[in-house]
């Protein structure tokens, strides 16, 4: 019998990879007992990433959600883990160091055991401070290698990155194959390389879209992986994750020790997921995200952003076709725009230095590609519109790009008087907690238990203000009603 493989249910990411929202806290608390009853999960991904912002968009308190949602798992002895974006914390833009430090203190107090930290550029300078913050808070520090496939991202590149993180004190390594385009044999070599450095826990996270990930799961397990992230029907496969039942059956046949599944409880969880979709979450899930598509191998876009991508396509297609209508040109179809976008991502990506296509840099590359496509469809040139946050990536303010920037972009930057940055990215973002404390005092807002409300305001200022004013709840309910009426 081969080694034991443990499973983690990526409940947050299952939803984020399908659409815009995750379930509300009342729904999460309802499904937790059935997940526990399944008896097969050592870990559950409960929060992190967009979780806090989604709750604020509901007009609800994300701190309450984390505390109530993690509690039943703790009581059952199941570890909880969250996803965080290193320099960017829980948002799309960089976060001051004092806010980052508070982040871990708050999440540990709220019941999160493990922090899965990644940098969208694989810049270890952005990840290493999080190792210290996590340990200071009493959390397990799991550091991620963002997997992509390019001439720069070799097995040696990833093994060396893992070595740097392990030497800096990482407790675990996550192989974060966010687009599912890691090649199975190479992933096995990466895991074996990590285990040769130090026998620490390795967890594999992958998305199903391009079709590699079942083979990849088998390869990483053969190489010594300890935990596999899985999804569940009706949100597995497509832009989501491999399904628990398939992964368990495959690994059992290969001779690994895997947990048994209480199928009666499995069916309960499956039914509850469908119930939440029937309630309102399905209004935000594109049917296309249930499909697997080998065209995703080329652009390498991650599963986690495909939900928002399909919504973006609709509005951009409308803009392009308005232009064409005025000039009596043939209209473009959505599939045509999608292929043009995929081709443009493949063109843009090497020229912007091969940033791993993960939040927020996948969005930056996709947005830049989309602006180029729109410009060219309207008879203009590439690179005409580059947003400031994309410039920050190109100029090095968010970290070092893995590859080289194209000469035309360097020339454009110099022509516009933009300065390249080679220092530590954190230095660009001064401490801010005192400012938010002062603002909360002026608003007569409580700092919250363990300073959790202070943290939430400092991490998500605009969304927090909308939540406190009641506007977020009002806007959310109005949007749900509008979508129901249109269905």
Buried (B, 14 or more C-beta within 10 A) or exposed (E): EEEEBBBBBBBBBBBBBBBBBBBBBEBBBBBBEBBBBBEBBBBBBBBBBBBBBBBBBBBBBBBEBBBBBBBBBEEBEBBBBBBBBBBBBBBBEBBBBBBBBBBBBBBBBBBBBBBBBBBBBBBBBBBBBBBBBBBEBEBBBBBBBBBBBBEBBBBEBBBBBBBBBBEBEBBBBBBBBBBBBBBBEBBBBBBBBBBEBEEBBBBBBBBBBBBBBBBBBBBBBBBBBBBBBBBBBBBBBBBBBBBBBBBBEBBBEBEBEBBEBBEEBBEBBBEBBBBBBEEBBBBBBBEBBBEBBEEBBBBBBBBBBBBBBBEBBEEBBEEBBEBBEEEEEEEBEEEEBBBBBBBBBBEBBBBBBBBBBBBBBBBBBBBBBBBBBBBBBEEEEBBEBBEEBBBBBBBBBBBBBBBEBBEEBBEBBEEEEBEEBEEEBBEBBEEBBEEBBEBBEEEEBEBBEBBBBBBBBBBBBEBBBBBBEEEBBEEBEEBBEEEEEEE
